[in-house]
């Protein structure tokens, strides 16, 4: 069975993990695709359609496997032609499978090394697809891991989705702490003419002589990732070292080369609109008087209503005070999660009986995301049985509200959770 759904990769993986799913999650964004293989709700292997020998070589350098690196010079000519066709933007080929299988067969890699290599590749590919916001996704129920991966290796491939998502989130925050000009590990740093005349940033760790030495390397040809191999440092650490000089315009960045320019960029945190500081003055009698209070506004509570019935959504909007509450109506539960993460509401009114994703599952997904831990979620339904109330509680609902409802009863339940 093949079903098509629309959620972010992280949301999809969380949902599939909760269901102990077995199969392949296929993602598409522009010209790039990913395949995430799961077994009993855990990640086994991730494939990306953007595969280059340089990428594979980076991981071999990461582990310091000189024999395997040297062996790449003896690759069969058919592999070299395959690499050329990929760079010419022809249809994607799984070159990693061919090269890893060849290295293993020729004993340039042993079994334990192959396991580590596939694990590292999987984590790398997973990180890039988790940076996606808008994506087309298809779930293939029961599709097994690719047969080129031997049984002895696949038995060692298993990662908890929640742990992977937490690790990736920590690493994302570290990338976001670097220069905002850095949007990809494949950007290529270089020194512009006249950089020597600019003053060095106080936060930098490189002196003038070191920068002069770097000009021999950073000429816009090698990427941040390749530079990390040359310096034998983690690529994130290299990015942090370069960041002050990128911000000061001492170092510039070229775009990634094709096809790496098609990969997702590092998501940047949205900057909240800064609130105007409240000016105060102290009068002679030591009383504090506010200035420009006419410009301040009373906060409007943000409420998200999720129901597949436009009639119910219109009733909720009509019954609640438009000045006191900012109402967002969502009639498609599949789109609800991403909108809720963006809006960060103060209260969620959630219908239970909806197509594709019912209220119980959606509530559980919101609670497991870690972004709605303290947000009141009120289940709205026509069912009044004790079992329904118990299921709502188990899924993480804060309260239970029956319909049909009146204006008074709706405002009462809202007031209960919004002071």
TAJOUR-V324959 format. One record per residue. N is the residue number from 1. OMEGA is omega in whole degrees, 0 to 359 (999 if undefined). NEAR is the number of other C-alpha atoms within 10 Angstrom. Layout:
[[N | OMEGA | NEAR] [N | OMEGA | NEAR]]
This chain:
[[1 | 178 | 7] [2 | 180 | 8] [3 | 180 | 9] [4 | 182 | 10] [5 | 183 | 14] [6 | 173 | 15] [7 | 175 | 19] [8 | 180 | 21] [9 | 181 | 23] [10 | 180 | 20] [11 | 179 | 19] [12 | 181 | 17] [13 | 178 | 23] [14 | 181 | 20] [15 | 179 | 21] [16 | 178 | 21] [17 | 179 | 20] [18 | 182 | 18] [19 | 182 | 11] [20 | 188 | 13] [21 | 177 | 20] [22 | 181 | 22] [23 | 184 | 21] [24 | 174 | 24] [25 | 182 | 21] [26 | 182 | 21] [27 | 178 | 20] [28 | 175 | 18] [29 | 184 | 17] [30 | 182 | 11] [31 | 184 | 13] [32 | 177 | 17] [33 | 177 | 19] [34 | 172 | 21] [35 | 181 | 24] [36 | 182 | 23] [37 | 180 | 25] [38 | 175 | 30] [39 | 183 | 22] [40 | 176 | 15] [41 | 180 | 22] [42 | 182 | 23] [43 | 177 | 25] [44 | 187 | 23] [45 | 177 | 25] [46 | 179 | 24] [47 | 174 | 21] [48 | 180 | 25] [49 | 176 | 20] [50 | 183 | 23] [51 | 180 | 20] [52 | 178 | 19] [53 | 178 | 14] [54 | 177 | 11] [55 | 180 | 15] [56 | 180 | 19] [57 | 178 | 17] [58 | 182 | 16] [59 | 176 | 19] [60 | 175 | 19] [61 | 180 | 17] [62 | 179 | 16] [63 | 180 | 12] [64 | 182 | 13] [65 | 187 | 15] [66 | 182 | 11] [67 | 180 | 13] [68 | 179 | 20] [69 | 180 | 18] [70 | 182 | 12] [71 | 180 | 14] [72 | 178 | 16] [73 | 182 | 9] [74 | 180 | 8] [75 | 176 | 13] [76 | 183 | 11] [77 | 180 | 9] [78 | 177 | 9] [79 | 180 | 14] [80 | 177 | 14] [81 | 179 | 11] [82 | 177 | 17] [83 | 180 | 18] [84 | 181 | 13] [85 | 177 | 14] [86 | 181 | 21] [87 | 177 | 17] [88 | 176 | 11] [89 | 173 | 12] [90 | 178 | 10] [91 | 187 | 9] [92 | 175 | 17] [93 | 179 | 17] [94 | 183 | 16] [95 | 180 | 20] [96 | 182 | 18] [97 | 182 | 15] [98 | 183 | 13] [99 | 180 | 17] [100 | 178 | 20] [101 | 179 | 17] [102 | 179 | 17] [103 | 180 | 19] [104 | 181 | 16] [105 | 180 | 11] [106 | 178 | 12] [107 | 171 | 12] [108 | 172 | 19] [109 | 173 | 20] [110 | 185 | 13] [111 | 182 | 13] [112 | 178 | 11] [113 | 179 | 16] [114 | 178 | 18] [115 | 181 | 20] [116 | 181 | 17] [117 | 180 | 18] [118 | 177 | 22] [119 | 181 | 19] [120 | 177 | 16] [121 | 181 | 20] [122 | 180 | 19] [123 | 179 | 16] [124 | 180 | 16] [125 | 180 | 20] [126 | 181 | 24] [127 | 183 | 21] [128 | 183 | 17] [129 | 177 | 26] [130 | 176 | 20] [131 | 182 | 20] [132 | 175 | 19] [133 | 179 | 14] [134 | 185 | 14] [135 | 171 | 18] [136 | 186 | 16] [137 | 178 | 22] [138 | 179 | 17] [139 | 178 | 23] [140 | 183 | 18] [141 | 173 | 15] [142 | 180 | 15] [143 | 185 | 15] [144 | 176 | 14] [145 | 183 | 20] [146 | 185 | 12] [147 | 180 | 9] [148 | 178 | 10] [149 | 183 | 17] [150 | 180 | 13] [151 | 181 | 9] [152 | 179 | 11] [153 | 185 | 16] [154 | 178 | 16] [155 | 181 | 11] [156 | 183 | 13] [157 | 180 | 18] [158 | 179 | 16] [159 | 175 | 17] [160 | 180 | 14] [161 | 182 | 20] [162 | 179 | 17] [163 | 178 | 10] [164 | 181 | 17] [165 | 179 | 19] [166 | 179 | 11] [167 | 180 | 12] [168 | 180 | 19] [169 | 177 | 15] [170 | 181 | 12] [171 | 178 | 14] [172 | 179 | 17] [173 | 178 | 14] [174 | 177 | 13] [175 | 181 | 22] [176 | 177 | 16] [177 | 177 | 14] [178 | 179 | 20] [179 | 178 | 17] [180 | 178 | 15] [181 | 180 | 12] [182 | 179 | 26] [183 | 180 | 19] [184 | 176 | 22] [185 | 182 | 21] [186 | 172 | 23] [187 | 188 | 24] [188 | 183 | 23] [189 | 176 | 24] [190 | 179 | 22] [191 | 179 | 23] [192 | 176 | 15] [193 | 177 | 8] [194 | 182 | 8] [195 | 184 | 16] [196 | 184 | 13] [197 | 183 | 8] [198 | 179 | 11] [199 | 182 | 11] [200 | 180 | 18] [201 | 181 | 15] [202 | 181 | 9] [203 | 182 | 10] [204 | 181 | 13] [205 | 182 | 12] [206 | 178 | 16] [207 | 185 | 10] [208 | 182 | 11] [209 | 177 | 8] [210 | 179 | 10] [211 | 178 | 18] [212 | 177 | 12] [213 | 181 | 10] [214 | 180 | 14] [215 | 178 | 15] [216 | 182 | 10] [217 | 186 | 16] [218 | 180 | 20] [219 | 178 | 17] [220 | 181 | 18] [221 | 181 | 14] [222 | 183 | 18] [223 | 175 | 23] [224 | 179 | 23] [225 | 180 | 21] [226 | 178 | 21] [227 | 180 | 21] [228 | 177 | 20] [229 | 180 | 18] [230 | 182 | 11] [231 | 182 | 10] [232 | 177 | 13] [233 | 176 | 13] [234 | 184 | 13] [235 | 177 | 18] [236 | 178 | 17] [237 | 177 | 14] [238 | 179 | 18] [239 | 179 | 22] [240 | 179 | 18] [241 | 182 | 17] [242 | 189 | 22] [243 | 182 | 21] [244 | 182 | 21] [245 | 174 | 25] [246 | 178 | 23] [247 | 182 | 16] [248 | 180 | 14] [249 | 173 | 15] [250 | 176 | 22] [251 | 176 | 19] [252 | 181 | 22] [253 | 170 | 22] [254 | 175 | 15] [255 | 175 | 16] [256 | 176 | 21] [257 | 177 | 15] [258 | 1 | 14] [259 | 183 | 17] [260 | 178 | 19] [261 | 179 | 13] [262 | 181 | 14] [263 | 181 | 23] [264 | 177 | 19] [265 | 181 | 16] [266 | 179 | 20] [267 | 179 | 17] [268 | 179 | 15] [269 | 176 | 10] [270 | 178 | 7] [271 | 177 | 6] [272 | 179 | 6] [273 | 184 | 6] [274 | 178 | 6] [275 | 177 | 7] [276 | 180 | 8] [277 | 182 | 6] [278 | 180 | 10] [279 | 179 | 10] [280 | 173 | 11] [281 | 181 | 11] [282 | 181 | 10] [283 | 183 | 9] [284 | 181 | 7] [285 | 174 | 6] [286 | 175 | 8] [287 | 179 | 9] [288 | 181 | 11] [289 | 179 | 12] [290 | 177 | 12] [291 | 179 | 12] [292 | 180 | 10] [293 | 180 | 10] [294 | 181 | 7] [295 | 180 | 7] [296 | 181 | 11] [297 | 175 | 7] [298 | 182 | 7] [299 | 173 | 10] [300 | 179 | 14] [301 | 180 | 17] [302 | 180 | 17] [303 | 175 | 23] [304 | 179 | 23] [305 | 182 | 23] [306 | 181 | 26] [307 | 180 | 26] [308 | 179 | 18] [309 | 177 | 13] [310 | 180 | 13] [311 | 179 | 9] [312 | 180 | 19] [313 | 178 | 19] [314 | 178 | 11] [315 | 180 | 14] [316 | 180 | 20] [317 | 181 | 17] [318 | 184 | 12] [319 | 185 | 14] [320 | 183 | 18] [321 | 182 | 13] [322 | 179 | 12] [323 | 182 | 11] [324 | 184 | 12] [325 | 173 | 15] [326 | 188 | 18] [327 | 173 | 22] [328 | 182 | 17] [329 | 180 | 20] [330 | 181 | 20] [331 | 178 | 17] [332 | 183 | 15] [333 | 181 | 19] [334 | 181 | 17] [335 | 189 | 15] [336 | 187 | 20] [337 | 182 | 18] [338 | 179 | 15] [339 | 180 | 14] [340 | 179 | 18] [341 | 179 | 13] [342 | 185 | 10] [343 | 185 | 13] [344 | 184 | 15] [345 | 177 | 20] [346 | 180 | 19] [347 | 178 | 21] [348 | 173 | 25] [349 | 192 | 24] [350 | 176 | 26] [351 | 181 | 27] [352 | 186 | 24] [353 | 179 | 16] [354 | 180 | 18] [355 | 175 | 12] [356 | 177 | 11] [357 | 180 | 14] [358 | 185 | 16] [359 | 180 | 25] [360 | 181 | 22] [361 | 181 | 17] [362 | 178 | 22] [363 | 178 | 27] [364 | 179 | 17] [365 | 179 | 20] [366 | 180 | 21] [367 | 182 | 18] [368 | 182 | 18] [369 | 183 | 17] [370 | 182 | 9] [371 | 181 | 12] [372 | 184 | 20] [373 | 185 | 12] [374 | 181 | 11] [375 | 176 | 17] [376 | 177 | 19] [377 | 182 | 24] [378 | 177 | 25] [379 | 179 | 25] [380 | 185 | 24] [381 | 176 | 20] [382 | 179 | 13] [383 | 183 | 15] [384 | 183 | 12] [385 | 180 | 8] [386 | 180 | 9] [387 | 179 | 10] [388 | 179 | 16] [389 | 180 | 17] [390 | 179 | 12] [391 | 178 | 12] [392 | 180 | 24] [393 | 181 | 16] [394 | 181 | 13] [395 | 177 | 18] [396 | 180 | 22] [397 | 178 | 24] [398 | 185 | 17] [399 | 186 | 17] [400 | 185 | 20] [401 | 185 | 20] [402 | 175 | 15] [403 | 8 | 14] [404 | 183 | 11] [405 | 177 | 16] [406 | 178 | 12] [407 | 182 | 12] [408 | 182 | 10] [409 | 179 | 15] [410 | 180 | 19] [411 | 180 | 15] [412 | 180 | 12] [413 | 177 | 14] [414 | 179 | 17] [415 | 180 | 10] [416 | 184 | 10] [417 | 175 | 15] [418 | 184 | 13] [419 | 999 | 6]]
